[in-house]
Amino acid sequence: MIGGILHPVGTHINFPLDWANFPPGASYYFDGYFTMPSSGITIYLNSYYYGEQGAWVPDDFKTKSVGLEALVPVFSQFQISDYRAV
């Protein structure tokens, strides 16, 4: 199983399918999405496996920081010529 949250906003990452059954040691791709807030965030992801006691047990943990920069318009020099037919 997979779960994720955005910090500091506390929004959960949406995983349409948040679990899959595959063998130990194998990799699996989970597809998820979220709405990016207007500030930088840290993404926290946790994976879990289904334990012998019938409960989800924490497995791996990853983080990724995502920053935002203000976009500043940049103009190149340009020239408008006054063209007159002679």
C-alpha positions, 0 to 999 in steps of 0.5 A: 500500500502507498500513502502520501501527504504534502507538508506543511499544507496537510493535503493527502496525495490522491492515489486512485489505486493505493494498493497492489499484490506483488511479490517481496523484492519486486517494484510496483508503480503507483500513480497519484496526483495532487493540486500544487499549492502556491508555496513550496512543499515537501512530499512525504510518501510511505509504503506498507506491506500486509503483515502476518497479523492482518495489518498494514506494516510501515515499510519504506519512507521517502521525501521530496522538496518542491519549490516555486519561483516567481516568474518574471517576464523577460523581454528581449530587445526588439526594434520596429522599423519605419518602412516606407515604400519609395 
